[in-house]
Amino acid sequence: MSGRRIGWVALAAVVVVALLIGVSDRRGSSNPDERAHRLAESIQCPTCSGQSVADSDATASRFIRQQIDDRIASGASDDQIRDELADSYGDTILLTPERSGLAGLVWVLPVAVLVAALAGIALAFRRWRSRAVVEASAADRELVERALDDLHAAP
């Protein structure tokens, strides 16, 4: 394998690993307080404009934070809690879209566009670098020699 191919394979591996890390679910390793805070950050305050439940001190936000704490204590998963809140308040309460289905495009599409753009740039550079060198034909050389001879012959 040539050095360039190794570089491209290494780049592809880095992109794949970065994508896997980005979409992996690392929620299981935190304590209940961290889980509750992370969930509260992903839920919008129903009475505030664009503020998360974690950042708001409104009565509705305090109530939702208590609901989150109670559901974590009863053993509910993060997805179950988010689904229950969305059922109660509507999908607009979720500040972060789901990572699957059609909403998953929000997470995947920017990365796909970036990869396509980088591939396009790489292809353009490859084409520019490998352009064929145009050499003068024998007729071209003869024409230039005649023009030079005419130029030197003129007084």
BAFI-3210 file (N, C-alpha, C; in Angstrom, 3 decimals, decimal comma, padded with zeros to 6 digits):
// residues 155
n [1|2|3|4|5|6|7|8|9|10|11|12|13|14|15|16|17|18|19|20|21|22|23|24|25|26|27|28|29|30|31|32|33|34|35|36|37|38|39|40|41|42|43|44|45|46|47|48|49|50|51|52|53|54|55|56|57|58|59|60|61|62|63|64|65|66|67|68|69|70|71|72|73|74|75|76|77|78|79|80|81|82|83|84|85|86|87|88|89|90|91|92|93|94|95|96|97|98|99|100|101|102|103|104|105|106|107|108|109|110|111|112|113|114|115|116|117|118|119|120|121|122|123|124|125|126|127|128|129|130|131|132|133|134|135|136|137|138|139|140|141|142|143|144|145|146|147|148|149|150|151|152|153|154|155]
n.u [000,840|000,534|002,008|000,183|-002,290|-002,283|-002,424|-005,000|-006,576|-006,024|-007,110|-009,820|-010,331|-010,026|-012,162|-014,352|-014,064|-014,358|-017,015|-018,315|-017,705|-018,976|-021,706|-022,117|-023,570|-022,950|-024,126|-024,576|-022,584|-022,728|-023,611|-026,806|-027,431|-025,898|-027,033|-029,645|-029,201|-028,095|-030,268|-032,119|-030,901|-031,462|-034,121|-036,655|-037,758|-041,168|-042,446|-040,624|-038,653|-036,783|-035,051|-033,374|-034,623|-032,811|-031,521|-033,475|-035,493|-038,146|-041,441|-042,591|-040,296|-038,949|-040,767|-040,603|-037,914|-038,101|-039,773|-038,065|-036,019|-037,536|-038,320|-035,828|-035,018|-036,895|-035,961|-036,199|-035,209|-033,146|-034,203|-036,842|-037,749|-037,471|-039,275|-041,695|-041,933|-042,115|-044,511|-046,232|-045,867|-045,480|-043,571|-041,973|-040,777|-038,408|-035,049|-032,940|-032,807|-033,963|-031,699|-032,152|-034,004|-035,866|-035,250|-032,643|-031,149|-030,419|-028,143|-026,469|-026,392|-024,850|-022,239|-022,007|-022,160|-019,833|-017,869|-018,346|-017,711|-014,969|-014,045|-014,641|-012,926|-010,451|-010,550|-010,573|-008,034|-006,469|-007,054|-006,092|-003,405|-002,682|-002,919|-002,407|000,702|001,214|002,858|004,885|004,309|006,036|005,461|004,738|007,177|008,698|007,350|007,861|010,650|010,900|009,675|011,446|013,756|012,899|012,625|015,238|016,405|015,353|016,139]
n.v [-001,175|002,195|005,268|007,381|006,101|004,841|007,073|008,063|005,912|005,971|008,489|008,000|006,052|007,553|009,369|007,598|006,504|008,855|009,504|007,265|007,592|009,993|009,369|007,412|005,979|007,152|007,244|005,486|005,367|007,355|008,973|009,169|011,928|013,298|012,212|013,198|015,946|016,126|015,220|017,223|019,362|018,805|019,212|021,500|024,369|024,670|027,110|029,095|030,939|029,279|028,278|025,850|023,246|022,764|025,195|026,982|028,604|028,513|027,587|025,457|024,287|023,454|021,524|019,666|018,901|017,580|015,487|014,161|013,348|011,611|009,627|008,616|007,523|005,500|003,784|004,222|004,543|006,956|007,511|006,647|008,500|010,913|010,372|010,165|012,782|014,171|013,112|014,196|017,013|017,602|017,270|019,480|020,166|018,913|019,621|018,554|016,673|013,314|010,556|008,753|007,437|009,744|012,160|011,720|012,571|015,154|014,907|013,379|014,434|016,956|015,966|014,174|015,949|017,428|015,421|014,771|017,222|017,438|015,200|016,022|018,237|016,937|015,347|017,341|018,551|016,349|016,020|018,464|018,184|016,012|016,749|016,455|017,021|019,255|018,857|020,390|019,955|018,618|020,249|022,592|023,310|023,768|025,970|027,913|028,080|029,121|031,590|032,753|032,807|034,589|036,816|037,320|037,757|040,089|043,539]
n.w [000,000|-000,848|000,418|000,323|000,240|002,706|004,324|003,615|004,459|007,186|007,810|007,224|009,164|011,509|011,228|011,308|013,904|015,407|014,781|015,890|018,606|019,038|018,752|020,573|023,517|026,496|028,944|031,038|032,992|034,904|038,026|039,807|040,280|038,344|036,043|036,283|036,107|033,526|032,008|032,653|031,420|028,792|028,466|027,768|029,507|030,160|030,565|030,144|027,770|025,578|027,522|029,473|031,655|033,637|033,948|034,622|037,123|037,403|038,509|037,091|036,013|038,307|039,163|037,039|037,260|039,704|038,952|037,189|038,977|040,609|038,753|037,981|040,397|040,566|038,687|035,947|032,529|030,748|028,220|028,553|030,434|029,024|026,935|028,371|029,372|026,958|026,020|027,907|027,736|025,087|022,011|021,589|023,904|024,144|023,961|022,571|019,638|018,877|018,336|016,384|013,569|011,520|012,780|013,440|011,335|011,840|013,330|011,718|009,088|008,908|009,305|007,195|005,019|005,448|005,117|002,428|001,232|001,861|000,467|-002,136|-002,385|-002,137|-004,435|-006,407|-006,020|-006,671|-009,384|-010,384|-009,875|-011,434|-014,071|-017,535|-019,075|-021,608|-024,576|-027,054|-030,510|-033,389|-035,575|-034,265|-033,085|-035,356|-036,435|-034,480|-034,696|-037,291|-036,890|-035,074|-036,654|-038,640|-037,065|-036,229|-038,685|-039,615|-040,054]
ca.u [000,000|001,352|001,907|-001,064|-003,418|-002,231|-002,933|-006,447|-007,173|-005,916|-008,096|-011,138|-010,456|-010,222|-013,523|-015,279|-013,949|-014,953|-018,463|-018,764|-017,620|-019,986|-023,072|-022,214|-024,341|-022,069|-024,917|-024,672|-021,504|-022,843|-024,461|-028,163|-027,464|-025,379|-028,067|-030,766|-028,781|-027,955|-031,620|-032,715|-030,313|-032,011|-035,554|-036,927|-038,735|-042,407|-042,913|-039,540|-038,359|-035,481|-034,203|-033,523|-035,152|-031,675|-031,134|-034,625|-035,968|-039,600|-042,149|-042,728|-038,983|-038,689|-041,634|-040,042|-036,692|-038,527|-040,241|-036,868|-035,407|-038,399|-038,271|-034,499|-035,047|-037,721|-035,262|-036,514|-034,064|-033,186|-035,134|-038,196|-038,081|-037,659|-040,516|-042,815|-042,055|-042,598|-045,934|-046,973|-045,741|-045,301|-042,192|-041,217|-040,079|-037,082|-034,072|-032,072|-033,600|-033,585|-030,556|-032,542|-035,103|-035,726|-034,593|-031,216|-030,484|-029,850|-026,807|-025,666|-026,289|-023,689|-021,009|-021,989|-021,839|-018,417|-017,082|-018,492|-016,945|-013,545|-013,772|-014,645|-011,678|-009,362|-010,653|-010,163|-006,577|-005,885|-007,175|-005,181|-002,026|-002,406|-003,191|-001,403|001,595|001,071|004,157|004,808|004,494|007,120|004,985|004,821|008,585|009,124|006,743|008,597|011,978|010,755|009,385|012,701|014,649|012,394|012,874|016,676|016,766|014,851|017,168]
ca.v [000,000|003,397|006,202|008,147|005,240|004,658|008,327|008,107|004,893|006,486|009,558|007,373|005,408|008,608|009,876|006,580|006,448|010,086|009,363|006,286|008,203|011,042|008,851|006,365|006,314|007,031|007,677|004,481|005,429|008,497|008,784|009,694|013,396|013,697|011,843|014,127|017,247|015,997|015,182|018,545|020,235|018,466|019,487|022,935|024,872|024,935|028,488|030,022|030,965|028,755|027,970|024,458|023,021|022,840|026,591|027,786|028,487|028,609|026,529|024,309|023,648|022,734|020,347|018,694|018,359|016,610|014,318|013,465|012,683|010,496|008,557|007,990|006,706|004,316|002,907|004,499|004,929|008,331|007,575|006,543|009,777|011,900|010,040|010,522|014,244|014,577|012,772|015,119|018,422|017,733|017,060|020,729|020,330|018,298|020,544|017,795|015,681|011,908|010,200|007,699|007,805|010,955|013,187|011,397|013,315|016,371|014,556|012,735|015,215|017,851|015,181|013,653|017,067|017,731|014,360|014,932|018,405|017,091|014,291|016,840|019,023|016,005|014,971|018,492|018,651|015,219|016,324|019,556|017,707|014,999|017,225|016,038|018,075|019,392|019,064|020,972|018,996|018,972|021,385|023,778|023,678|024,321|027,290|028,807|028,291|030,044|032,937|033,259|033,108|035,811|037,903|037,620|038,197|041,452|044,511]
ca.w [000,000|-000,942|001,541|000,212|000,626|004,155|004,881|003,446|005,329|008,553|007,934|007,289|010,471|012,514|011,063|011,795|015,365|015,943|014,673|016,870|019,939|019,103|018,873|021,584|024,698|027,661|030,083|032,089|033,968|035,801|039,204|039,575|040,216|037,032|035,066|036,423|035,572|032,071|031,455|032,821|030,393|027,479|028,493|027,765|030,477|029,414|030,743|029,793|026,345|025,184|028,668|029,893|033,001|034,560|034,137|035,014|038,494|037,352|039,230|036,191|035,894|039,560|039,145|036,084|037,872|040,713|038,201|036,689|040,138|041,027|037,740|038,075|041,617|040,330|037,757|034,540|031,689|030,257|027,086|029,081|031,072|027,957|026,236|029,243|029,387|025,633|025,966|028,774|027,352|023,637|021,539|021,579|025,189|024,009|023,362|021,662|018,895|019,000|017,482|015,458|012,702|010,709|013,584|013,458|010,259|012,426|013,816|010,675|007,866|008,851|009,164|005,826|004,124|005,645|004,480|000,976|000,828|001,909|-000,647|-003,347|-002,412|-002,418|-005,850|-007,219|-005,940|-007,405|-010,817|-010,724|-009,816|-012,453|-015,421|-018,513|-019,554|-023,046|-025,219|-028,392|-031,602|-034,323|-036,376|-033,392|-032,950|-036,645|-036,545|-033,574|-035,286|-038,425|-036,369|-034,519|-037,778|-039,244|-036,116|-036,258|-040,019|-039,824|-039,643]
c.u [000,885|001,107|000,623|-002,257|-003,450|-002,773|-004,445|-007,155|-007,131|-006,938|-009,508|-011,361|-010,706|-011,651|-014,535|-015,245|-014,581|-016,474|-019,001|-018,738|-018,721|-021,395|-023,213|-022,946|-023,480|-022,809|-024,872|-023,648|-021,656|-023,750|-025,826|-028,235|-026,965|-026,392|-029,212|-030,406|-028,662|-029,334|-032,288|-032,158|-030,902|-033,517|-035,761|-037,965|-040,014|-042,902|-041,853|-039,279|-036,933|-034,547|-034,439|-034,084|-034,028|-031,328|-032,255|-034,985|-037,489|-040,217|-042,275|-041,405|-038,637|-039,521|-041,070|-038,756|-037,047|-039,039|-039,053|-036,197|-036,219|-038,313|-036,908|-034,460|-035,870|-037,125|-035,559|-035,249|-034,223|-034,190|-036,582|-038,638|-038,340|-038,972|-041,736|-043,022|-042,576|-044,078|-046,772|-046,998|-045,632|-043,828|-041,345|-040,470|-038,657|-036,143|-033,131|-032,915|-033,101|-032,437|-030,892|-033,713|-034,808|-035,016|-033,084|-030,439|-029,850|-028,418|-025,906|-025,412|-025,110|-022,365|-020,897|-021,626|-020,358|-017,531|-017,156|-017,690|-015,448|-013,164|-013,737|-013,376|-010,497|-009,367|-010,200|-008,647|-005,902|-005,934|-006,203|-003,740|-001,710|-002,739|-002,039|-000,575|001,501|002,451|003,939|005,064|005,654|006,719|005,056|006,259|009,110|008,587|007,484|009,979|011,910|010,504|010,642|013,671|014,220|012,699|014,343|017,116|016,332|015,870|016,725]
c.v [001,238|004,308|007,008|007,322|005,011|005,908|008,430|007,094|005,365|007,594|008,984|006,705|006,433|009,146|008,879|006,497|007,688|010,029|008,376|006,850|009,243|010,530|007,772|006,880|006,067|007,381|006,707|004,636|006,561|008,175|009,433|011,219|013,908|013,382|012,841|015,488|017,198|015,952|016,548|019,534|019,979|018,698|020,996|023,269|025,216|026,379|029,526|029,939|030,493|028,408|026,525|024,402|023,141|024,283|027,466|027,553|028,639|027,414|025,275|023,561|022,865|021,454|019,271|018,094|017,321|015,335|013,484|012,703|011,462|009,327|007,869|007,065|005,437|003,391|003,130|004,894|006,373|008,479|007,487|007,872|010,846|011,650|010,427|012,034|014,755|014,248|013,755|016,542|018,655|017,618|018,327|020,956|019,761|019,264|019,845|016,742|014,265|011,606|009,086|008,189|009,065|012,068|012,949|012,111|014,601|016,108|014,083|013,643|016,191|017,107|014,644|014,749|017,414|016,692|014,488|016,129|018,114|016,149|015,063|017,662|018,118|015,593|016,117|018,654|017,535|015,483|017,419|019,084|016,761|015,459|016,863|017,240|018,088|019,691|019,605|019,888|019,472|020,184|022,672|024,250|024,331|025,740|028,307|029,097|029,261|031,468|033,546|033,631|034,415|037,028|038,308|038,142|039,631|042,442|045,419]
c.w [000,000|000,259|001,513|000,653|002,121|004,845|004,778|004,340|006,776|008,783|008,050|008,644|011,568|012,441|011,616|013,319|015,993|015,882|015,700|018,281|020,098|019,300|019,936|022,815|025,918|028,944|031,255|033,196|034,976|036,993|038,953|039,490|038,869|035,937|035,099|035,835|034,054|031,407|031,536|031,800|029,014|027,390|028,592|028,830|029,718|029,542|030,379|028,296|026,083|026,318|029,087|031,307|034,026|034,888|034,687|036,483|038,554|038,061|038,370|036,058|037,161|039,615|038,217|036,638|038,936|040,049|037,706|037,832|040,562|040,052|037,737|039,287|041,427|039,269|036,295|033,785|031,237|029,121|027,557|029,697|030,028|027,212|027,067|029,281|028,050|025,478|026,774|028,242|025,848|023,263|021,572|022,890|025,124|023,301|022,394|020,955|019,150|018,038|016,499|014,607|011,906|011,475|013,663|012,364|010,778|012,884|012,679|009,482|007,852|008,672|007,745|004,825|004,234|004,954|002,957|000,476|000,826|000,776|-001,967|-003,486|-002,749|-003,887|-006,756|-007,199|-006,722|-008,907|-011,232|-010,776|-010,975|-013,869|-016,344|-018,957|-021,077|-023,624|-026,628|-029,434|-032,491|-035,173|-035,550|-033,271|-034,233|-036,844|-035,669|-034,152|-036,454|-037,944|-035,784|-035,614|-038,458|-038,360|-036,149|-037,627|-040,284|-039,283|-038,547]
res [m|s|g|r|r|i|g|w|v|a|l|a|a|v|v|v|v|a|l|l|i|g|v|s|d|r|r|g|s|s|n|p|d|e|r|a|h|r|l|a|e|s|i|q|c|p|t|c|s|g|q|s|v|a|d|s|d|a|t|a|s|r|f|i|r|q|q|i|d|d|r|i|a|s|g|a|s|d|d|q|i|r|d|e|l|a|d|s|y|g|d|t|i|l|l|t|p|e|r|s|g|l|a|g|l|v|w|v|l|p|v|a|v|l|v|a|a|l|a|g|i|a|l|a|f|r|r|w|r|s|r|a|v|v|e|a|s|a|a|d|r|e|l|v|e|r|a|l|d|d|l|h|a|a|p]
***
